Amino acid sequence: QDKSKPDLDKIPSKVMNALKARFPNPEIHKWTAEKEGGIVLYDIEFLQKGRKFEADIKEDGTIHNWEREIPVKDLPAAVRKAVDTSYAKATLKEIMAITAVKDGKDVLEGYEIVLETADKKGVEVTVAPDGKVLEDSGKKK
């Protein structure tokens, strides 16, 4: 058993089938299972054509949400402005577009942005598509 490879046999077939139906040939590099409110949620990180994706899938095979990495230029202006307002001169390291699946429909929830502030601190910010900041690890609540 190669320790660097995730043990995919432990992922239930319902979860795997849901993932592959949505994202053909995923290159899975990491996964975890956690219980949330009595439901086991599988958080699977994978590549799709070399781009980073992540999916949360319930044990019954329902996709809860999924994220895909996007380039900075694809970030909506309102989101970029919110980030620039909170963190002037920050470097955007990674952006994941978060899509929730509600009643079988994809709904864009927002963007999870990993950035480095001007003073070299790592911060993770989640911003709604309209620019409203939902979560901010750099600002203490």
Secondary structure as UniProt FT lines:
FT   TURN            3..4
FT   HELIX           8..10
FT   HELIX           13..22
FT   STRAND          27..36
FT   TURN            37..38
FT   STRAND          39..48
FT   TURN            49..50
FT   STRAND          51..58
FT   TURN            59..60
FT   STRAND          63..69
FT   HELIX           72..74
FT   HELIX           77..86
FT   TURN            88..89
FT   STRAND          91..102
FT   TURN            103..104
FT   STRAND          105..116
FT   TURN            118..119
FT   STRAND          122..127
FT   TURN            129..130
FT   STRAND          133..136
FT   TURN            137..138
//
